[in-house]
Amino acid sequence: MTTGELATIEIAKEYLNFSAGHFTMFSATERENLHGHNWRVACEITTPVGPGGLCFDYAIIKRLLEGICEELDEKMLLPGASPWLRVEEKDGMVLAHYADEQIPFLPRDVLVLDLRNVTVEDLAGWILERVRTHPKLAGEDIHRLKIRVSSGTHQWAGQEWSKA
C-alpha cells in the first residue's frame, strides 16, 4: 500500500571520506598556508516511500559518493573558478598563481575543480551538483537532496537542492 508519505534517508558512511590538501583564500592578497584535511561527506535524500516500503535503491547514491571521494583522495585541490587564483600547466608543472606567489605542483598530485574556493561550502555545492545531475538518478522522484562536507570534527557545511 502506498501512502504518499515522504522519507528522508541520511547516508553518512565511514568510507565516505577523502584526504586532500588545499588553502582557503580570504581575499586577493590573504590566504591560509597550504594544509590538508581528512574530509567527510554525508547526504540526505527526501523521496516518496514506495509500495514495498522502500524509497529506491539508494546504494546508487552510496556508490556515487564513494567514487567522488576516491577521485578527490590524496590530491591537492585547486579552485579553477577563483577570481584570485590562476592555474596553468607549464614545463611539466602545475603552477598556481596567487597575488605575487607562484606555487608549483606535480600534475599527478593536483585536481583543479570548478570552484571559487576550496572550502566546505563550495565542495558541498560541487558534490551536490555532481550527484543531483547524475544520469543514474534521472528516473528517481527525489524531492530534496542535501550534501554536507566536513573538514574536521564538528565542522560541517551543507548545500541543498529541492524540487520546485
C-alpha positions as CSV (number, residue, x, y, z in Angstrom):
1,M,0.0,0.0,0.0
2,T,1.4,3.4,-1.0
3,T,0.6,6.2,1.5
4,G,2.1,9.1,-0.4
5,E,4.5,9.6,2.6
6,L,8.0,11.1,2.2
7,A,11.0,9.7,3.9
8,T,14.4,11.3,4.5
9,I,17.4,9.0,4.3
10,E,20.7,10.0,5.7
11,I,23.9,8.4,4.3
12,A,27.0,9.1,6.4
13,K,29.1,6.0,6.0
14,E,32.7,5.8,7.4
15,Y,34.1,5.2,3.9
16,L,32.7,8.4,2.6
17,N,35.9,10.4,3.2
18,F,39.0,11.6,1.4
19,S,42.3,13.2,2.4
20,A,43.3,16.2,0.4
21,G,45.3,19.4,0.6
22,H,44.1,22.9,0.0
23,F,44.3,26.5,1.1
24,T,41.4,28.9,1.6
25,M,41.7,32.3,0.1
26,F,40.1,35.2,2.1
27,S,40.8,37.9,-0.5
28,A,43.0,38.7,-3.4
29,T,46.0,39.1,-1.1
30,E,45.3,36.9,2.0
31,R,45.2,33.1,2.2
32,E,45.9,30.3,4.5
33,N,49.0,28.3,4.3
34,L,48.9,25.0,2.4
35,H,47.5,22.2,4.6
36,G,45.3,19.2,4.4
37,H,42.2,17.6,6.0
38,N,40.5,14.3,6.4
39,W,37.3,15.4,4.8
40,R,34.0,13.6,5.3
41,V,30.9,13.6,3.1
42,A,27.3,12.9,4.1
43,C,24.0,13.1,2.2
44,E,20.3,13.4,2.9
45,I,17.7,12.4,0.3
46,T,13.9,13.1,0.7
47,T,11.8,10.9,-1.6
48,P,8.4,9.1,-1.6
49,V,8.2,5.7,0.1
50,G,7.2,3.1,-2.5
51,P,4.6,0.3,-2.1
52,G,7.3,-2.1,-0.9
53,G,8.3,0.2,2.0
54,L,11.5,1.3,0.2
55,C,12.2,4.7,-1.4
56,F,14.5,3.4,-4.1
57,D,17.8,1.6,-4.2
58,Y,19.9,4.3,-2.6
59,A,23.0,2.2,-2.9
60,I,23.3,4.2,-6.1
61,I,24.0,7.3,-4.1
62,K,26.5,5.5,-1.9
63,R,28.4,4.4,-5.0
64,L,28.3,7.9,-6.5
65,L,29.6,9.5,-3.3
66,E,32.3,6.8,-2.9
67,G,33.5,7.4,-6.4
68,I,33.7,11.2,-5.8
69,C,35.6,10.6,-2.6
70,E,38.1,8.3,-4.5
71,E,38.5,11.0,-7.2
72,L,39.4,13.7,-4.6
73,D,41.6,11.4,-2.3
74,E,45.3,12.2,-2.0
75,K,45.1,15.3,-4.2
76,M,45.9,18.9,-3.9
77,L,42.6,20.6,-4.6
78,L,42.8,23.9,-6.5
79,P,39.8,26.2,-7.4
80,G,39.6,26.6,-11.2
81,A,36.9,29.3,-11.0
82,S,38.6,31.5,-8.4
83,P,38.7,35.3,-9.1
84,W,42.0,35.4,-7.2
85,L,43.9,32.3,-8.4
86,R,45.1,31.4,-11.9
87,V,46.2,27.8,-12.6
88,E,48.4,26.9,-15.6
89,E,50.4,23.9,-16.8
90,K,53.9,24.9,-17.8
91,D,57.2,23.0,-18.2
92,G,55.7,19.8,-16.7
93,M,54.4,21.5,-13.6
94,V,51.0,22.9,-12.5
95,L,51.5,26.5,-11.3
96,A,49.1,28.2,-9.0
97,H,49.4,32.0,-9.4
98,Y,48.1,33.8,-6.4
99,A,48.9,37.5,-5.7
100,D,52.7,37.7,-6.1
101,E,53.2,34.0,-5.5
102,Q,53.8,31.2,-7.9
103,I,53.1,27.8,-6.2
104,P,54.4,24.7,-8.2
105,F,52.9,21.2,-8.0
106,L,53.4,18.0,-9.9
107,P,50.4,17.4,-12.3
108,R,49.7,13.9,-10.8
109,D,49.1,15.5,-7.4
110,V,46.7,18.2,-8.4
111,L,43.0,18.3,-9.1
112,V,41.5,21.5,-10.4
113,L,37.8,21.8,-9.6
114,D,35.2,24.2,-10.9
115,L,35.1,26.0,-7.6
116,R,35.6,29.6,-6.5
117,N,37.5,28.4,-3.3
118,V,38.2,25.0,-1.8
119,T,36.0,25.3,1.3
120,V,33.5,23.0,2.9
121,E,30.7,25.3,1.5
122,D,31.9,25.2,-2.2
123,L,32.8,21.5,-2.0
124,A,29.3,20.7,-0.7
125,G,27.8,22.5,-3.7
126,W,30.1,20.9,-6.2
127,I,29.4,17.4,-4.9
128,L,25.6,18.2,-4.7
129,E,25.6,19.2,-8.4
130,R,27.5,16.0,-9.4
131,V,25.1,13.8,-7.6
132,R,21.9,15.7,-8.5
133,T,22.6,15.6,-12.2
134,H,24.0,12.1,-12.4
135,P,22.2,10.0,-15.1
136,K,21.7,7.1,-12.7
137,L,19.3,9.3,-10.7
138,A,17.3,10.7,-13.6
139,G,14.3,8.4,-13.1
140,E,14.1,8.8,-9.3
141,D,11.5,11.0,-7.7
142,I,13.8,13.0,-5.4
143,H,12.2,15.9,-3.6
144,R,15.2,17.1,-1.7
145,L,18.9,16.4,-1.7
146,K,21.4,17.8,0.7
147,I,25.2,17.2,0.7
148,R,27.3,18.0,3.8
149,V,31.1,18.2,3.9
150,S,33.3,18.2,7.0
151,S,36.9,19.3,7.3
152,G,37.1,18.3,10.9
153,T,35.2,17.2,14.0
154,H,32.1,19.2,14.4
155,Q,32.8,21.5,11.4
156,W,30.3,20.9,8.6
157,A,28.8,22.9,5.8
158,G,26.0,21.8,3.5
159,Q,24.2,22.8,0.4
160,E,20.7,21.6,-0.6
161,W,18.5,21.3,-3.6
162,S,14.7,21.0,-3.6
163,K,12.3,20.0,-6.3
164,A,10.3,23.1,-7.4
